[in-house]
Amino acid sequence: MRKSLKEFHDPTDRKNIHKYLLDFYSKKLENIDIKEITPEHENALTEAFYHAKEALEAEELCEWFISVSGPFDRAAFWQLTTPIYEEMLQILETELEPGHKSVLITRNNLASSYCNMGKYEKALSLYNRSLEIMEKVLGPQHPFATTILNNLAVVYSKVAEYEKARFLYQMVLEIKEKSLGPQHPDVATTLNDFATLYSNMKKYEKALPLYKRALEIREKNFGYTKLRCCNNPKQSCNTLS
């Protein structure tokens, strides 16, 4: 099928066929239960991306992939999605500005995949690149800034670069408190992550007041709620959408 498509001389016809096949494979990706992903679903994602590259503009390509890849990321199919993110990032960086939303989302999500796979050096390189763009082009108050800073802190924590992680969590906390207010649930999440970092550093006297404050905010917003325990092995980098 792919070979036949390449032999079409009319670009319009070729693109229309790619769109048709993109729609065909995309339908196979609807309403996927993450516990029941099959090789057929994996093949559908791969084939759909092949046709999406030809049928969609760069920004549309990013939006489409984010809309269908969620179940695979949540099911930890990073070996499948990571090569797609890698190729998509190359396409987007060629066609869009460095600070474009689609480029930032794709780079962050690729870095998150690397982080979740334990490829921390690759994750750090991508997060630091995004942070550099944020500082030069978009500024620290951009909506994506706290996610990227937080993800970078997670990676530094995982590689035991605790002081770098501490500095970043402090930045995230200050930005969230200023933009969301000191009693916002997202502030509680950062306080909890910050406290977990101090616990990993065995600075329990600094962790305890942060855990207490996080608990107070959660209880105020939701009533009693169970916080993540420290040293949580499931702590991971967050994706953007």
Secondary structure, DSSP 8 states (H G I E B T S, - for coil): -HHHHHT---HHHHHHHHHHHHHHHHHTTTT--GGG--HHHHHHHHHHHHHHHHHS-HHHHHHHHHHHHHHHHHTT-HHHHHHHHHHHHHHHHHHS-TT-HHHHHHHHHHHHHHHHTT-HHHHHHHHHHHHHHIIIII-TTSTTHHHHHHHHHHHHHHTT-HHHHHHHHHHHHHHHHHHH-TT-HHHHHHHHHHHHHHHHTT-HHHHHHHHHHHHHHHHHHHSS-----TT-TT-------
